[in-house]
Amino acid sequence: MVKLRHLVAGNWKMNGSRSMAAALIAELKTQCLSGGGGGVSADLLVCPPFPYLIHASEFLMGSNIALGAQDCAPQESGAHTGDVSAAMLKDCGCSHVILGHSERRTDHGESSAQVAAKAKAAQGAGLIAIVCVGETDSQRDAGETLKVVESQIVNSIPAGSTTANLVVAYEPVWAIGTGKTPTAGDVAAVHAQIRKLLVAGVKGGEAVRILYGGSVKPSNAAELMAVPEVNGALVGGASLKAADFLGIAAACG
């Protein structure tokens, strides 16, 4: 098992405002620069909604905190009203983009093929694609977790992906925003399966970071981040509070 530097990514989802982004990022920068981040040694990434990306890019100047978006279009440009291209995100200062989150797959009916097309576009524009996978409650109850995750991995990751342009995030759908989390053993089993698939199908797959997401908070982060093949966290609600976000990052060791 390759030891990888952890990545803690904050998915703000459809939350925030310009003033909120300014205040939150200022607090993150202050805590990190002053050493008040609790000895954070992980890479940090924030992913605000589209309207605040350019502002966040400006607020993040002078820090080591990276900027990401929550989605992108598969097309490079053209008559696609309401869509945002990967090149536009890059132009706003983004280095990463979250793709295939369960809320996109469910609310917008995105298929794994569409996720793969978006990831290909993101990588082509020089972004790192954070490809999300995870099973629903009913799929879990039916014992289909590994089957579902394997299908999503195989069909959502485009050819040409490498350790330099891909991150995978495992987020059991039933754990997102519910306060419920799988056991450390459950997480270990899924992450081991994902690693096996990455090694088999992606150049440098042994060094692609695999994040865990789903009701991650400071109180359970240490246990989750200690699980083999967990290389960081994709954080939802807890990323909206600097103390919680940095608390999770500190748990990465």
Order of alpha helices (4+ residues) and beta strands (2+ residues): beta-alpha-beta-alpha-beta-alpha-beta-alpha-alpha-beta-alpha-alpha-beta-alpha-beta-alpha-beta-alpha
